[in-house]
Amino acid sequence: MATDECIKGFIIGGLIGAALGILYAPKSGKETREKIFNSAESVLVKAKEQCEEALKTIEKLAGDEKELYAEKKERLKKALEAGVEAYKQEKTSASKA
């Protein structure tokens, strides 16, 4: 538990340090804002790409599950039909005896 808190502290401290480093860098405010904007835009583009990939994966998995469901449904239907047929045959042979 303490290790998790320590790791969180390092991460938060690193982010704060990075932000302060960017803000106090020897570049002009305009250059710094452009750099922040470009970085944010890059992260946004990457996030959008990953989101699209995730959606494609989800759609593929959903399609696979639909096919699997249809196959299992068909197998169950055939098994039920076979069971009903076997019952009818058994009932017919029992009534003849």
N, C-alpha and C positions, 0 to 999 in steps of 0.2 A: 504494500500500500504506500509506504514512504517512497519507494522507488518511483511509483507512478507520479506522485506529487513532485518529486525532484525532476523527472523528465518533463512534466508539464511546465515547471518553472523555467527550465532551460529553454524550452520552445518559446514560451511567452517572452522571456528575456531576449532571445534571439530576434524575434519579430520586432520587439520594441527597439532593439539596437539597430536593426536594419532600417527601420523607419526613421530613426533619429539620424543615422548615417546619411541617408538620402537627403533629409531636410537640411542638414548642416554641411553638405558637401560644398566644395568651392565653385560650384556652378551657379549660374543665375537662377532665379526663381522660375523663369519661363522655361529654361532648359530642364529643370528638375520636374516641373509639372508635365512637360512633354514626355519625359522619361517615365513618369508614373502612369500617364495616360496610355502610352504605348505598351507598358508592361501589363496594365489592366486589360487592355484590348487583346493582347496576346493570350492572357489567361482565359478571357472570355471565349475566344475562338477555340482554344484547346478544350475547354469545358463543353462547348457546344458539340465539338467533334466526338468527344467521349460519350456525351448524352445520346447522340445519334447512333453510335456503335452499340450502346447499351439497349436502345430501343430496338435495333435490328436483332440483337441477340434474344431479347424478350419475345419479339414477334416470331422468330425461328423456333424458340422453345415452345411457344404457345401452339404453333402449327404442328410441331412434332407431337405434342400432347393431344391435339385434336385427332391426328391420325391414329395414335395409339388407342385413344378412347373409342374411335370408330371400329378399329380392329377388334378390340375386346368386346364391344357391344355385339358385333356380328358373331363372334365366337360363342358368346353367351346365348344369343338367339338360336344358333344352330344346336347348342347343347340342350336348350330347353325343348326344341322341336324333336330332337332325338329322344329325350326323356319321355315326352308325351307319346311319341310313336311306340316306344318300348312298353309304356304303360298300356296303351291300347292293344298291342299284340298280346301282352300277358293277360289282360282282361278277357280277350277273345279266346285264348287257349284255355283259360281257367273255366270259362263258361261252357266250353265244349266238353270238358272232362267230367 
